[in-house]
């Protein structure tokens, strides 16, 4: 069997999505649709894994696994300056992420 090695600059990483890991995003239109009577959604969003507060731990896990890339997002309403997450938070997270891995937003 012939194998082809990965390039030296290949990114091995993990990814997360804001809606899945932030939780309780009550400003989201999807959250509203999940909670109306007769919703088409089988399950409502819950607390998720609280990446909003635990992102430094998440980056420790990425680095501890030997990964060199982490793609993350913030849900739209949570990214609004009037909400709990803001562009400055994204910038802080991206800066911190770049110390442990190549960030992707």
KAPEVEN-V105253 format. One record per backbone hydrogen bond with DSSP energy under -0.5 kcal/mol. NH is the residue of the N-H (numbers start at 1). CO is the residue of the C=O. E is the energy in kcal/mol with one decimal. If there is no record, write none. Layout:
BEGIN
NH&CO&E / NH&CO&E
END
This chain:
BEGIN
5&3&-0.5 / 10&7&-2.0 / 12&10&-0.6 / 13&11&-0.6 / 14&69&-1.6 / 16&71&-2.1 / 20&17&-0.9 / 21&17&-1.8 / 22&18&-2.7 / 23&18&-0.5 / 24&46&-2.0 / 26&24&-1.7 / 28&25&-1.9 / 32&28&-1.7 / 33&29&-2.3 / 34&30&-2.3 / 35&31&-1.0 / 35&32&-0.8 / 36&32&-0.9 / 39&36&-1.4 / 50&47&-1.0 / 51&21&-2.7 / 53&50&-1.0 / 54&50&-1.9 / 55&51&-1.1 / 57&54&-0.7 / 58&54&-2.1 / 59&55&-2.3 / 60&56&-1.7 / 61&57&-2.1 / 62&58&-2.2 / 63&59&-2.6 / 64&60&-2.7 / 65&61&-1.8 / 66&63&-1.6 / 67&62&-2.0 / 68&12&-2.7 / 69&12&-1.0 / 70&102&-2.0 / 71&14&-2.4 / 72&70&-0.5 / 72&104&-2.8 / 79&75&-1.2 / 79&76&-1.1 / 80&76&-0.5 / 80&77&-1.0 / 83&80&-2.3 / 85&78&-0.8 / 90&86&-2.3 / 91&87&-2.4 / 92&88&-2.4 / 93&89&-2.9 / 94&90&-2.9 / 95&91&-2.8 / 96&92&-2.5 / 97&93&-2.8 / 98&94&-2.1 / 99&95&-0.6 / 99&96&-1.1 / 100&96&-0.7 / 100&97&-1.2 / 101&97&-3.1 / 102&68&-2.8 / 103&101&-0.7 / 104&70&-1.8
END
